[in-house]
Amino acid sequence: MRADDLLAAVFPEQQACPENLAAGDISIPNHPLIREVMKDVLTEAMDIEGLERVLHGITAGTIKCLAVDTPVASQFFARDSER
């Protein structure tokens, strides 16, 4: 019940009937929990600053993208169970 109450406090639209929701994108509420999760995901888990540097490097031409066909799968994309 407490989890439902927290969900209703953070995402009140999620408690509404689907027929009453507006079509389109889901608005992200301005809530402290949401801000903390977004910060953690974008900075700690994803390294958004590093991604921006790579994208700017590709756009500026300082990073070259090269596609290579290899006979075996790349180790960079191997799953943990395949290593």
N, C-alpha and C positions, 0 to 999 in steps of 0.2 A: 504494500500500500504506500509505503514511503517512496519507493522508486516511482510509482505512478504519480505521486504528488510532485516529486522533483521534475519529472518529465513535463507535467502540466505547467509548472512554474517557468521552465526554460523554453519549452515548445508548446505554447497553448494551442496552436493549430492542430497538433497531433492528437488532441483529445476530441476534436470536432468530427462530425460525421463526414465521410469522404464526399458526399453529395453537396455539402456546404462549403467545401474548400474551393478557392479560386484556382483556375487552371494556370499553369506556367511555373516559373521558378519558385523554389521555396525560399522565403526570406530568412536570413540568418539573424536571430534576435541579438540585441545588444545586452548580453548577460555576462556576468563575470566568469561563469563556468565555460561558456562558449568561447570567450576571449582567451582564456587559459588553454583550452584544448586546441584552438587554432594556432596559438603561439607554439605550443609543444609540438604539434604535428608539423608545422611549417619550418621550425627552426631546429628542433632536436631530432625528429625522426626523418625529415625530408631534406634538410639543408637547402632551403629556398635561396639563400644568398649564393651558394655554390652553383645552383642551377641557373640563376640569373647571370653569373659570370660566364658559364659555359655558353649560354644562349647569346650573350653579347659577343663573346669570342667568335662564335660561328657567324654571326651577322657581320662582324668587323673583318672576318677573313683570317684572324689569327689562329683559329682552330679549323682544321680541315676535316670534313666528314668523308669517310672512305668506306664503301661497301665491299666486302671480300667474301667470295664463296670458298668455303673450306670443306674438306672431306669429313670432318667430325665437328660436332657441336662445340661452340665456344665455352670455355670454363667459366667465363663471366656470367653466363646464363644457366649454369648447371644448378639443379636443385640440390639441397643439402643431402638428400638421400642418394643422389647419383654420384657424389664426390667420393 
